[in-house]
């Protein structure tokens, strides 16, 4: 599907407007992501107004990437714990059947 036929959504980041092409039905998710990024950027900008918008953008991207990686690590740890519990449960059930 060419970008000319794709739906577009207008987002705002640090007061600048962007028109972004997105897949049909994903507009709400794109807008949600943009609001999250905009809040992160405003938070960084409020701490130091001397930072350029480019630097604010990079710092926000790094912070959000760090949050994502932390969440993925936590999920991996939970999944590993669930796998260990599942193994223990299987062992206990096998012993009970014997």
GINOR-V932272 format. One record per run of one state. SS is the DSSP state (~ for helix, > for strand, _ for the rest). FROM is the first residue (numbers start at 1). TO is the last residue. If there is no record, write none. Layout:
ss:from:to
SS:FROM:TO
SS:FROM:TO
This chain:
ss:from:to
_:1:6
>:7:13
_:14:15
>:16:22
_:23:26
~:27:47
_:48:52
~:53:97
_:98:98
